[in-house]
Amino acid sequence: MASNPGPTAIYTRPGCPYCTKIKELYNGKGWTYSEFVLGRNFTKPQFYNQFGQGATFPQVLINGRVTGGCTETVKYLMEKKHL
């Protein structure tokens, strides 16, 4: 099994297919993550304040570093040899 990339936070919104994909990837690898859901844990203004006005869902932080959305996070995990 590939090594766990470290503490991960995933910012999601209900109904987001890319949010589901990144969570399925983590669940499939047995990696843990903290999920923060729009409308439950944060508001849109808080999301844009943290990630920028053009940010899309999901946004992923690994070891406190913003890795971006689903595609960018998968690329990061491959570059770091976690996948």
C-alpha positions in Angstrom: 0.0 0.0 0.0 1.2 3.5 -0.8 2.3 5.6 2.1 -0.2 8.0 3.7 0.6 11.6 2.5 0.0 13.1 5.9 -2.8 15.0 7.6 -5.3 16.0 5.0 -8.2 18.4 5.0 -10.8 18.3 2.1 -13.1 21.2 1.6 -16.2 20.0 -0.2 -19.7 21.1 -1.2 -22.8 18.8 -1.4 -23.3 17.3 -4.9 -19.7 17.9 -6.1 -18.5 14.9 -8.2 -14.8 15.8 -7.9 -15.3 16.0 -4.1 -16.6 12.5 -4.2 -13.7 11.3 -6.4 -11.0 12.6 -4.1 -12.8 11.2 -1.0 -13.1 7.8 -2.8 -9.4 7.8 -3.6 -8.5 8.4 0.1 -11.0 5.8 1.3 -9.8 3.3 -1.2 -6.2 3.7 0.0 -7.3 3.6 3.7 -6.0 7.1 4.3 -7.7 9.4 6.8 -8.8 12.9 6.1 -10.9 15.7 7.7 -13.8 16.8 5.6 -15.2 20.4 5.9 -18.5 20.9 4.1 -19.9 24.1 2.7 -22.9 25.3 4.7 -22.0 23.1 7.6 -18.4 24.0 8.5 -17.9 27.2 6.4 -19.6 29.7 4.2 -18.8 30.7 0.6 -17.2 34.0 1.7 -14.9 32.1 4.1 -14.0 29.6 1.4 -13.1 32.3 -1.1 -11.2 34.2 1.6 -9.0 31.2 2.3 -8.6 29.8 -1.2 -9.1 32.9 -3.5 -12.1 34.1 -5.6 -11.5 31.7 -8.5 -11.2 28.6 -6.3 -13.3 25.5 -7.1 -14.4 22.5 -5.1 -12.9 20.5 -3.7 -9.9 22.2 -2.2 -7.3 19.9 -0.5 -4.7 20.7 2.1 -2.0 18.1 2.8 0.4 18.8 5.7 -1.1 22.3 5.8 -0.1 23.0 2.1 -2.9 23.7 -0.4 -2.6 21.2 -3.2 -5.6 22.4 -5.1 -8.6 20.6 -6.5 -9.0 16.9 -7.3 -6.9 16.8 -10.5 -4.1 18.9 -8.9 -4.1 16.8 -5.8 -3.8 13.5 -7.7 -0.9 15.0 -9.7 0.7 16.0 -6.4 0.2 12.6 -4.8 1.8 10.9 -7.9 4.8 13.3 -7.9 5.4 12.6 -4.2 5.1 8.8 -4.9 2.0 8.2 -2.8 0.1 6.8 -5.8 
